[in-house]
Amino acid sequence: MPIPVRTNAEWEQFGRDHTCRGLGRLYDEVVVKGNGLTLTTADGKEYLDFTAGIGVTNLGHSHPAVTAAAQEQVGNIVHMQCSIFQNPAYLQLIDRLLPVLPDKSLDAIYFWNSGTEAVEAAIKLARASTGRHAIVTFQGAYHGRTAGSASLTRSKPVYSKKTGPHMPGVFVAPYPYWHSLGLPPSTPEDVLVDAAIHQLDLVFRQQVAPLDVGAIFIEPVQGEGGYIPCPPRFLHHLRSLCDQHGILLVLDEVQTGFYRTGSYFAISDLGLRPDIMTFAKGVANGFPLSGIASSKALMDKFEPGTMGGTYAGNPVACAAGVAVQDVLATGEVKANVAARSEQIFNALRALQASPKTGHLIADVRGKGLMVAVEFRSNTDKLTHEGLAPGTALPQKIGPRVQTKCKEKGVIILTTSCFDTIRFIPALIVSEEEMSRAMNVFGEALNEVALEG
Ligand SMILES: Cc1ncc(COP(=O)(O)O)c(C=O)c1O
């Protein structure tokens, strides 16, 4: 049968007709090429990509070293079931990762394909090793959309809507941020941390006995929940609480790893020991790969056969992962993140200080190149703090700014919580690309301010 020839518009319609509605895809255009931060559509349109595929292509699309490593691996062997034999790329990637993990105690790695699978693996390891079923998660958390991880996800009900009942034994505490605690944006960090510690204490005194809790899961910078860095004091408090009660501390670095926040992992410089750490996204620059790291002693609490999956630790993905770590080892990415982070924060704070747009911005926050702007929304009264009485606020701003930016050639994302835009460019973003994106964002916001 001949393959039907379709126009680009027909392919777009084909996608609308035959793909899963549940994806909630933003755009129907078909992207045929990615190079650095530039995406090219089938119609030949170019976009500056400030999403990096939601924090994945940290080295830019089609990074030459990663492409070459994957191509070489394809010529050797594509699939080697990790439950049958070992393969060199798998072992080499572990060898590259061990020295850069945030704590020396983490000396064993299990590879999966996606972030949510890594979270599932962490849930399983926590339960299997402690013999305790309960898990504590945080308001605004995003840990994935499969059955177990969706039970820990608390950023938006759509991720678990109509698909319950979900995994029992999950308890939710407020994240140490003003939203989560219902406090004004100007609340000092120490007050937020004390309030969150108090609330967590209540969870343990009123909802679940610490002896029943196997793990506390936390993102060091909440991603989907609004790009909110967790104050280090709170993380250290969790560590001591876990030590006191024999609970495992699970740090979900799926989105924050591989220099996204300026250091190899978001907790790298905190002197904090996680019992289990999850990673994914940036590890292989777009090849499906994820994993958990823990001590070998903890990992060995799994009985042989407990873990595994047909594609887990695929050799091509692992070879790409090795190439990524080798690029990161040069230090150039780290230096660029520091410079570009300063640039983006300066640009956004200038918009916040500007008489034209400042009243629309409640918060500029983030770490490294995981940066968000929260708008003053009609519905969220907390964000109105400091606003001159009677100031008119437009309808929800984020999606309107997002649409305008796309029309001007820049792709940006919102986050689930509140009225927020997030910027996640590839970590190799140039000064010129950053200026362009910030100019476009500023123009878009100005237009919204004028339109009201
Ligand atoms: C912190 C965190 N954990 C888990 C996940 C789930 O990863 P995946 O989409 O690869 O399943 C994500 C995805 O955005 C994430 O940001």
PDBQT file of the ligand as one rigid body, heavy atoms in Angstrom, charges set to zero:
ROOT
HETATM    1  C1  LIG A 501      10.654  16.463  40.013  1.00  0.00    +0.000 C 
HETATM    2  C2  LIG A 501      10.064  15.543  38.987  1.00  0.00    +0.000 A 
HETATM    3  N1  LIG A 501       9.877  14.255  39.312  1.00  0.00    +0.000 NA
HETATM    4  C3  LIG A 501       9.363  13.365  38.432  1.00  0.00    +0.000 A 
HETATM    5  C4  LIG A 501       8.991  13.777  37.167  1.00  0.00    +0.000 A 
HETATM    6  C5  LIG A 501       8.415  12.775  36.201  1.00  0.00    +0.000 C 
HETATM    7  O1  LIG A 501       9.316  12.576  35.155  1.00  0.00    +0.000 OA
HETATM    8  P1  LIG A 501       8.807  11.984  33.766  1.00  0.00    +0.000 P 
HETATM    9  O2  LIG A 501       7.994  13.037  33.098  1.00  0.00    +0.000 OA
HETATM   10  O3  LIG A 501      10.076  11.659  33.017  1.00  0.00    +0.000 OA
HETATM   11  O4  LIG A 501       8.019  10.766  34.069  1.00  0.00    +0.000 OA
HETATM   12  C6  LIG A 501       9.166  15.109  36.795  1.00  0.00    +0.000 A 
HETATM   13  C7  LIG A 501       8.771  15.586  35.447  1.00  0.00    +0.000 C 
HETATM   14  O5  LIG A 501       8.632  16.736  35.164  1.00  0.00    +0.000 OA
HETATM   15  C8  LIG A 501       9.717  16.024  37.722  1.00  0.00    +0.000 A 
HETATM   16  O6  LIG A 501       9.891  17.313  37.432  1.00  0.00    +0.000 OA
ENDROOT
TORSDOF 0
